Amino acid sequence: MSGKRAIVSFFLLLFIISALLLTNSRVKHYRDNIPAENQRAEALMVSPTLLKVISGEFKGLWADYILLKASIFLGGYYESTPEDWDAIYLMFKQSLTLDPYFFQTCYYIQGLLSWREGMHEKAIELLKYPAQYRYWDWEPKFYIGFDYFYFLHDNLKGAHYMAEAAKLPDAPPIVATLGARLAQREGKTETAIGMLKLMYDRASDEKHKKLLEDRINAHIGILTLERAISAYKQTHGEIPDSLDTLIHKGLLKQMPENPFGDTYLYDAETGRVFFDEIR
Amino acid sequence: MDRVWLISLVTLKEGIRNRALQGILIIALFSCVAYLTIIPMFAFDTGKVAVDLGFASMTLAGLAIVIFLGIGLLTQDIHQRSVCMILSRPVSRTQYVLGKFLGLSGIVLVAVLIIALIGVLSGWAGITFISEMTLPRNFTWHILGVGVLFNFLSLMIVMSIAFLFTVLTTNAYLSMLFTFGVYIIGQSLETIVKVVTAGDFARVGALYAWMLNVLTWIVPNLRAFDLKVHISYGLPLSVPYTLWTAAYGIFYIGIIIFLTAMVFRYQEIK
């Protein structure tokens, strides 16, 4: 009797295992073939603040999970819709509210929202969180400055954030030089000089110091020319035809030296001065 | 004091016999596996992810001990009247409460230390074998140590509350429910008050805001003991803050255990 029971039990177990393997393989098949239109980014539709309240001491872990969820969707080669990007934006916002220090979120926002999807304003709005909290890190401020300059063509705000980023300890020289260029484009040459001087004081490498010194001198030259152009405009009611006019009219004794070329470049229509071809 | 020490030792042995440590080891091993599988999915601030995972394991193990083992052992003693056996000897009820509390604290301390040690070893393995893994910014052992100690202290606060509710209700389920409720409120009240007073998210009346403020003097502020952000991002941790918070935790535990002993002293054990 016990032998018979053992045989029945064995076959029952065998049947259950086989059924489990079969059903699991079918589930896998259906899961792997879910149409792309059904693969949607799903954000928990709650306010980030509320999420922070209910997450308690696990808010850091929750932020990691939300970010992983967003990155799994984005890395899954699914076709995304505007609704998906709204959900991803909410996930990034939730993740940043839970952990505003997390650089990974910051990196994804810049790389995906700003570069991939062109949601520049929303990217800037979110990047302001880590820019405020990661007070030691130049990168979030640099991303904001870059987005203002490159995507939104707002050089003034771009220069402001670049200047903020340039003040931070490990900021590379490019941040200050780019910021200085943006500031100068907006007629804020003195700001540009200040930014470059800040970098010059902090630089230890002689080669780098020389490069910054040349840039500072180039901007001082521009400032001298801008002041002379302004004086000319006050007297004559219009901007000069060329920079040489400033010398002929006695507003300049000589042309300031340009460390990056023979002379300064002048746009007679706008009255703006440049030290190189990059405008 | 010898009697308190004896009861705490017996409680510690009882907890170990209850296979609490086996459960802790399983959680610790799970967290170790989680480190090595989840961390490579991140490219930046991997040290922060490790801190999140490690402390989450520590808290979950500690809460499991407090809520299931702590409340379970105490209600078992009261319901099975084994407490009468102890109290029939020259042991006061206050000594019994203190001894039980210290014994269970010992179990939680062992759990926290085991998980912290496994976390550190996993971190070392991660840094050695996973190229993406980095130490958190400005990492120091003493901030990690203070973080672990504060985690233990917050668990002790929850345990003292569990003791009070167990003695008040003498019902394990009610006690678990109330303790968990206080834990949730203690973790979120500070944020709720900030959100409510800032007025960006929700606006409430002055009376409600005042009541919430009063609650912050009654319910423990468990958020103050959460130093994960300081460990993860190397944020400065001031000595006065550390000392004041530690003292606040110790005095909070003191008052709750005192109340528990008072209630227990006048309670009729049926």
Interface residues (C-beta under 8 A of the other chain):
Chain A: S47 T49 L50 K52 V53 I54 G56 E57 F58 G60 L61 D64 L68 S71 D99 Y101 F102 F103 Q104 Y107 R134 W136
Chain B: I38 M41 F42 A43 F44 D45 K48 V49 V51 D52 L53 F55 A56 T59 R137 I184 Q187 S188 T191 I192 V195 D200 F201 L222 R223 D226 K228 V229 S232 Y233
